[in-house]
Amino acid sequence: RARVRVRLVAFFVRRSLTDLSLVALFPSSFPRQHAYFKGTPLYPFAYGLGYSSFGYDRLTLSHTSLSAGAADVATPLQVAVSVTNNGEYVGGRSSEVVLVFATPSLGSDGGPVGLSVPKQILVGFTKIAIDPGTTARVNVDVPLHRLRLLSANADNSAQPFGLLPGHYTLHVGGRAPGGGVGVSQQQQAPLTASLLVQ
């Protein structure tokens, strides 16, 4: 039996964004993403219900530290995690989208000037199909250019975008990190791993 998942996309009005720098710097037509939303959504990004449930464990990273700037932007970051299909229905595989989000926590000297740091960034994903009762080892390649942010000296730099120094928490699971009003407590929260940029 095929697994059905409903994807929800919600748009929020400008006043939901507590950081007014976005409003001041960009016109009203500029897209304001969920990555900057500071409140608690009803459902997190990619949350859904289906005939199967999936468990995640044994999260590993190919790198736990990187150099700030542009030196390591081309370095491939590989995220590996074990995914188990805990569903009861046999006769067909169930699909799952494994998502990798990054949450930046930058130092006082690494924050960008005049722009907000995203609360979370979708940096990688892959879709898999697993038979009920089985476990698969899943690898997700994360292009590090997706972690680039505007540097503090962007006006005087030949490369204004790069990896800013700080701690980056990677969240790996079937939905975005964080809770929600309508989230079931039985669904596993994303696993986390730390990445240091210095």
C-alpha positions in Angstrom: 0.0 0.0 0.0 1.5 3.3 -1.0 2.3 5.8 1.7 0.6 9.2 1.4 2.1 12.4 2.7 0.5 15.8 2.5 2.9 18.8 2.2 1.8 22.1 3.7 3.1 25.5 2.8 2.1 28.5 4.8 2.7 32.1 4.1 2.9 34.7 6.9 2.3 38.4 6.9 5.1 40.9 7.3 4.3 41.6 11.0 5.1 37.9 11.8 8.8 38.7 11.1 10.3 40.3 14.2 13.5 41.4 12.4 12.5 44.8 10.8 15.8 45.0 8.8 14.2 42.8 6.1 11.3 45.3 5.8 13.7 48.3 5.7 16.1 46.8 3.1 13.8 45.1 0.7 10.5 46.1 -1.0 7.3 44.4 -0.2 7.6 42.3 -3.3 10.8 40.6 -2.0 10.1 37.0 -0.9 10.4 36.5 2.8 11.0 32.9 3.5 10.0 30.6 6.4 13.7 30.5 7.4 13.3 34.0 9.0 10.1 33.3 10.8 10.6 33.6 14.6 7.2 32.3 15.8 5.9 28.7 16.2 4.1 27.4 13.1 1.2 25.1 13.2 3.2 22.5 11.4 6.9 22.6 10.5 8.1 22.4 7.0 7.7 18.9 5.4 5.5 17.6 8.3 3.0 15.0 7.1 1.2 11.9 8.1 1.2 8.5 6.2 0.8 4.8 6.6 4.3 4.3 7.8 6.6 5.9 10.4 10.3 6.2 10.1 13.1 6.1 12.7 16.5 7.8 12.5 19.7 6.9 14.2 23.5 6.7 13.8 24.0 10.1 12.4 27.6 10.8 11.2 29.3 13.7 9.3 32.3 13.4 7.0 33.6 16.7 8.5 33.1 18.2 12.0 35.1 21.4 11.4 35.8 23.7 8.4 37.7 26.8 7.6 35.9 30.1 7.4 35.8 32.1 4.2 35.9 30.5 0.8 38.6 28.0 1.2 36.4 25.0 2.0 33.3 26.0 0.0 34.2 23.3 -2.6 34.7 20.6 0.1 32.0 18.0 -0.1 30.1 17.4 3.2 28.6 14.0 3.4 25.8 13.3 5.9 25.0 9.6 6.7 22.1 8.3 8.8 20.3 5.0 9.3 16.6 5.1 8.5 14.2 2.4 9.6 10.7 1.9 8.2 8.5 1.1 11.2 5.4 0.6 9.2 3.1 -2.4 9.5 1.8 -2.6 6.0 3.5 -5.1 3.6 3.4 -5.5 -0.1 5.2 -2.4 -1.1 7.9 0.1 -0.2 7.2 3.4 1.5 9.0 6.5 0.5 10.6 9.0 2.8 12.4 12.3 2.1 15.5 12.7 4.3 16.0 16.4 5.0 19.2 18.2 6.2 18.7 21.6 7.8 21.4 23.9 9.2 20.9 26.3 12.1 23.7 28.9 12.3 24.9 30.3 15.6 27.5 33.0 14.8 29.9 34.9 17.0 29.5 38.6 17.6 32.3 39.3 15.1 30.8 37.0 12.4 27.3 38.3 12.0 26.4 39.9 8.7 25.8 43.7 8.6 22.2 44.8 8.0 20.8 41.4 7.2 19.2 38.7 9.3 20.8 35.3 9.8 18.3 32.6 8.8 16.9 30.6 11.6 17.3 27.5 9.5 18.5 26.6 6.1 17.6 23.6 4.0 21.0 22.4 2.7 20.3 18.9 1.4 17.8 16.2 0.9 17.2 12.9 -0.8 14.2 10.6 -1.4 14.4 6.9 -0.5 12.1 3.9 -0.6 12.4 1.2 2.2 10.5 -2.0 2.8 8.6 -2.3 6.1 10.7 -3.5 9.0 14.0 -2.9 7.3 16.8 -0.3 7.8 18.8 1.5 5.1 22.0 3.5 5.4 21.3 6.8 3.6 23.9 9.3 2.4 23.1 12.9 1.7 25.6 15.2 -0.1 25.5 18.7 1.2 27.0 21.4 -1.1 28.8 23.8 1.3 28.0 26.8 -0.8 24.5 26.5 0.6 25.9 27.5 4.0 27.4 30.7 2.7 26.3 34.0 4.3 27.0 37.6 3.8 30.2 38.6 5.6 30.6 41.5 8.0 33.0 43.3 5.6 31.0 42.6 2.5 31.4 46.1 1.1 35.2 45.9 1.2 35.6 42.2 0.2 36.2 40.7 -3.2 34.3 37.6 -2.0 31.4 38.9 0.1 29.8 35.5 0.5 31.5 32.7 2.4 31.4 30.4 5.4 31.1 32.6 8.5 32.8 31.5 11.7 30.5 30.0 14.3 28.7 26.8 15.2 26.3 25.2 12.8 23.8 22.6 14.1 22.7 20.1 11.4 19.3 18.6 11.8 18.6 15.4 9.9 15.1 13.8 9.7 11.8 13.7 7.9 10.8 17.3 8.8 12.2 20.7 9.7 13.6 21.2 13.2 11.4 22.7 15.9 8.0 21.9 17.1 4.5 23.0 16.1 1.1 23.3 17.6 -0.2 20.3 15.5 2.9 18.1 15.7 2.3 14.7 17.2 4.6 13.9 20.1 5.0 10.4 18.7 6.9 11.5 15.6 10.7 11.5 16.0 12.4 14.9 16.1 15.3 15.3 13.7 18.7 14.1 14.9 21.4 16.8 15.4 25.1 17.1 14.8 27.5 20.0 15.3 29.7 21.6 12.6 32.4 24.1 13.6 33.6 26.8 11.2 36.6 28.7 12.4 
